[in-house]
Amino acid sequence: MAPLQDINTPDEWSAHVAALPSSTLLVIFFHAPWAAPCTQMRAVLEALAEDYPKEGTSWVAVNAEEVSDVSETYDVTAVPYIVLQRNDKVLETISGSNAALVRKAIEGHVQKTTNGVKTNGVEAAKAEGGDSVDIAVQEEEQLNPEEEIRKRLEGLVKAAPVMLFMKGTPNAPQCGFSRQMVNILRERSVKYGFFNILADDDVRQGLKKFADWPTYPQLWVSGELVGGLDIVKEELDNDPEFFKEFSVPAKEEGAAAA
């Protein structure tokens, strides 16, 4: 299984993109090391990469937090996040860990034939003994829209030990309550992931029902809903060390893209 090329700095990104022929399909995988769904998605992408010619495709992995300049260029609001690009033009984006959608999108922009028979990453994974990838994709394909959003939400609320669903981003909150929640986390040097619900209406509406909580921001800890701003303040009044186990040195504060 060929690994994706990791991009660790803006300079590495610029050099890689500049060296690509204009006809090359660039598959960009934005990830964060703490997000479990990213591990599965990387395995899916590596299986798919094996099934396409190296001269026609390029597969890179970008740490959304460490290379934030690139993340911001593509408006990355959640990980995993896939961008398909050719000749500096974005062709399609896929947010979330739906392997079937990713495979379909890639197949739509580059196809490979072997002895006249079209193949795909699932078949390649199966041939290589990657049954887990094949099973994961088939399970996704069987989901109806309601089940699909529920499964996606189950992954999102557990994407980081502390997950903030907010309006806007930590650097540009779009409501006062979200701004206050970000300040609370920053003041306590909490390492957290965030999701901009204004960028995805499926998540914005679906999470209200999933959480049985109608407003934003919402804070989740260890996959469990804590609540909105008032509830978080109450928790801190009752226990000033509520976030202690999730705190890190101030220089590592916050998740740049989640």
N, C-alpha and C positions, 0 to 999 in steps of 0.2 A: 504493500500500500504506500503510494508516494505521498509524502507529507506536503501540506500547503506551505508556501513560502511566507515566513513571518516577517511582517513589516514593523520595525520597532521605533523608527524616527521619521519625521517629515522629510528629511533628506533622502532616506531610503525609499520612501514613497515616490518622491519626485523623480528619482533616478530610474526606478522600475517602470513607471508610467511612460517616461520619455523614451525608454528603450524598446517599447512594444511596437510592432508593426501595426498600422492602422486597421488591419483586418482582424486582429486578435480579439477574441472575446475575453474580457477580464472579469473574473469572478472574485468579488471582494467580500470577505467574511469578517464582519465586525463582531467582536466577542469581548467577554470579560472573564478573567480567570476564576472568579467566585461564582459565576452563573452556571449551574449544573446543565441546563439545556444546551449550553454552548459546547460542552464536551460531546454530547450526542450528535449535534449538528456537524461538528468537525469530522467525526467518523463518517457521517453521511457524505460530506463533500469530498473527503479523501477517497471514498469508494467510487464516487462519480468521476473524480479526476482521472482515475485509472482507466476509464472507459472512453476518454476523448484524446485526440492527438495533441501532443505537447506543442506542436508548431502552430496550432490554431487557437489554443486557449492558454490562459494564465490564471493561476489560482493563488490568491494571497489571503493571509489572515492578519487583521489589524486589531490590535488591542485598543478598544474604543476609549479607554481611560488614558492610556499612556500616549496615544497619538491623537489627542483631542482635536487638533487643528484639522485633521482629515475627517474625523467624525462629524465635526460641525459643518464641514463642506457638504456632507451628504445628509445633514439633518437627522443624524442617528439619535433616536429617542429611546430605543430599547435594544437589548441584545437577546438572542442572536439576530443579526440583521444582514441580509445578503443584498448586494448590489451587482447587477449585470451591466457591463459597460463595454462599448466598442468605440474606438477613435474619439475618446474623451466625451462620449455621449451616453448618458444613462438610458438603458433600454428598459429595465424593469427592476423593482425592489421587492423584497419579501421580508416581512417582519415576523419573528416568531420561529417556532421549532417544528413547523409542519413540513416533514421531509418530502411528502408527496408534492406539495406546491413548489418546493425548491427544485425537485427533479423535473417537474413539468416545465417550469420556467426555463431551466437550462436547456432542456431538449428543444424548446421552442426557438432557441437562438443558435444552437449548434447541434447538428445531428451527425451521428457516425454510423457507417454501414460496414458490416463484416460479411463478406460473401453474399452481398445483396440483402442481408437481413439486418434490420435496424436493431441496435442493442441499447441498453441504458444502464445506469449505475446500479439499479437493483439487481439486474441479471448478473452484472459483473461481481457484485458483492456475494451473490449466491454461489457463483463459480469459485470465488476465492474462499468460500467457507464463511462469509459474513452473514450468517443467518439472522443475526440480531438486527442488522440494518434492514434486511428484507422484511422481517416481521414488523418492525416499527413503521415502515412505509405502508404496508398493507393495512395495519390497524388505523392509520391516519385516513386512508382512502375510504374506509367503511364508516367513518363518522358523518353524521348529518350536521348541518350548520350549527345547531344548538349545542350538540355534543362537542363539536370542534372548538367553539369559543369557550365552553366550560373547561375543556382540557387545556386550552391555551392559558386561561386564567389560573388554573391550578399550578401551572408552571411559572407563571409570572409572579404570583404572590410568594413563591419560594425561591425566586431567582437570586435573592441575596438575603442574608439573615435579617436585615432591616430593609424593607422596601417601602418607598414613598410614592404613592400615586397622587400626582399634583397637577395643577394647571400651570403649564409652562415648564421651565427648567430651573435648577437651583440658581443659575446665573441670571435668569430672567423670569422670575415668577410672574404669573398672569393674574394673581389675585392676592389680596392681603393675607388671607388665612394660609395660603401656600407659602408665602414669604415668611410668615411667623414660624411655620413648621420647620422650614429650612434653617432659620436662625437658631431654633432650639437644638437641632441636630448638630449644627456647626459649633455652637457654644460648648457642646459636650464632646466634640471631636468624634462623632459617631461615623463609622464607616457604613455607608448606605447606598442602595441602588434606588434609582427613581424611574418613573414612567410618566411621560407627558401625555395625559389623557386627552388633551386638545388635539393631538396629532392622530388619534385613532378612535373613531366614534364607536366601533365595535367593542373595544375595551371600556370606553367611557360609560356606555349604556349597560354592557354586560356585567361589569363589576358591581354596579349598584344592586343588581339582582343576586349575583353570586355571593356578595358580602351581606346582603340585606341591610345595606347602609346607603342612603340616598344622596349623600353629599361628598364633596372633595374639599381638602385633601383627605386621603386615607393612609394610615400608617399600619403596616403589617410587620410583625416580628416573629421570626421562626415559623412562617407560614400561617400565623394566626392574626386575625384582625384585632388591633388595639382600639382603633377608632379615629375620630377626627381631632382637631386641634384642642377642643375643650377636654376631651377624654385624656389626651396625652398630658395636658397640663395637670389634670387631677392625679394621674399616675405619678408624675414627678413630685407633686405636693405630698403624696403619701409615701413615696420612696424616691428620694433625691438621686439614688444610685440605680435607677431603673435601667439606664442605658450603659451601665458600667462595663459589662462584658462585651459590649459592641464598640467601645471607644478605642481609638488608636491615637498615636502621636499626632499632633495637629498638622504636621506637614503632609500626612497621608489622608487627611480628611476628605470625606465625600466621594461618591462615585461619579465620574465625569459623564458617563453615559450609561443609562440602564433603562 
